[in-house]
Amino acid sequence: MGPLFPVLYAIRSLPEKKRAASLARALELSNTISVCYLTSKFPLRPALRTEYSNGGAVKLTFLAETFPHSYPQACILYSVSSVDHFAKTTIISAAKKKGIKIVVNQNGVAYPAWNKTGWVELNKKLANALHLADFIIYQSEFCKLSAQKYLGTPEAPSQIIYNPVDLDLYKPKGKNPKRFGPVLLLGGNQYERYRFESAIEILLITRQLLPNARLIVTGKLWGEDPKNSMQLAIENLKKKGLQDVVEFTGTYSQKEAPNIFNLSDILIHTKYNDPSPNLISEALASGLPIVYSNSGGVPELVGMDAGIGITVEQSWEKISVPSPILMSDAIARIWEDITIFSEAARQRSIEKFSLYNFILAHRQAFEQLLGD
């Protein structure tokens, strides 16, 4: 997808009299929009799709394809709250003094349940960047709510833009909906140990209802010693007799991800107050319904028909884990009508998370900034 692709695509549908003027404006702006991305390896470019990236950095791979990384010359500095750099505030401040417009893409915040000792200091850094922004993109309504609670309300204009998914890359693969399953997926990284342990309890109960149920676990495990974490995980599985029905994939690239989704039937998402995970849009695009903790930004991403949320206690002070019994019941309900739920998941991704709409929304935001 080239820099002008989204705009040219939209111009095709305009009345003939408006096409020439719109095309001229698009060409003019294509020569004036230059974006520099503040990654953890700044001033180097963001990762390519074929390279490993995760979390907030994934969206930069998409943006940089349409708005290439421009350094040292740029008119916009784009920073994602969850992508850190040791000199982040200094870089943003220096860019702003030079007249470069600052766009902050705001994800989640720190709070006591997530980090009992360091949440105040972490939020200071997030707040510094947010209040220097000329334009703010919130990744979900929940992201905006939590930022206003813990970071304050900046003066800059803002917009909700959900994280995108490449609908041509992530899509359902033809499979027998009643094959030996369901195959459950615990996606993303398992930095919080409770996510894995909760999923194992869910699998154990689910197999009482659906004896062929299995689980795929992706990403890095918790703790500083991955070998020790894996050993603990395997010991846990052996105690429960699940060692033969759980598979660990380790980390994966975007290129490898679709195959993992296509090996699965249902995503289980046990993370509490997850603000706006890319995992959700990718799973939906792949036709995976989602059983999830009804907290954070996930409910607004999944919607009413593409999954089932399990109620948890709402608190900023402690983490709540969804009932494994209720999660298992929801899995069984979805499995009964897996085709209907799968189609609804795919449709939800088309309506909410298309890469085309994501790029177009950014172009409009950049145009607004540079036109002010």
Secondary structure as GFF3:
##gff-version 3
##sequence-region A 1 372
A	DSSP	alpha_helix	5	11	.	.	.	ID=ss1
A	DSSP	alpha_helix	16	30	.	.	.	ID=ss2
A	DSSP	beta_strand	35	38	.	.	.	ID=ss3
A	DSSP	three_ten_helix	55	57	.	.	.	ID=ss4
A	DSSP	alpha_helix	58	66	.	.	.	ID=ss5
A	DSSP	beta_strand	76	80	.	.	.	ID=ss6
A	DSSP	alpha_helix	88	97	.	.	.	ID=ss7
A	DSSP	beta_strand	101	106	.	.	.	ID=ss8
A	DSSP	alpha_helix	119	130	.	.	.	ID=ss9
A	DSSP	beta_strand	135	138	.	.	.	ID=ss10
A	DSSP	alpha_helix	141	150	.	.	.	ID=ss11
A	DSSP	beta_strand	158	160	.	.	.	ID=ss12
A	DSSP	beta_strand	183	186	.	.	.	ID=ss13
A	DSSP	alpha_helix	193	209	.	.	.	ID=ss14
A	DSSP	beta_strand	214	218	.	.	.	ID=ss15
A	DSSP	alpha_helix	226	240	.	.	.	ID=ss16
A	DSSP	beta_strand	246	250	.	.	.	ID=ss17
A	DSSP	alpha_helix	257	262	.	.	.	ID=ss18
A	DSSP	beta_strand	266	269	.	.	.	ID=ss19
A	DSSP	alpha_helix	278	285	.	.	.	ID=ss20
A	DSSP	beta_strand	290	293	.	.	.	ID=ss21
A	DSSP	alpha_helix	298	302	.	.	.	ID=ss22
A	DSSP	beta_strand	307	310	.	.	.	ID=ss23
A	DSSP	alpha_helix	324	336	.	.	.	ID=ss24
A	DSSP	alpha_helix	338	352	.	.	.	ID=ss25
A	DSSP	alpha_helix	355	371	.	.	.	ID=ss26
###
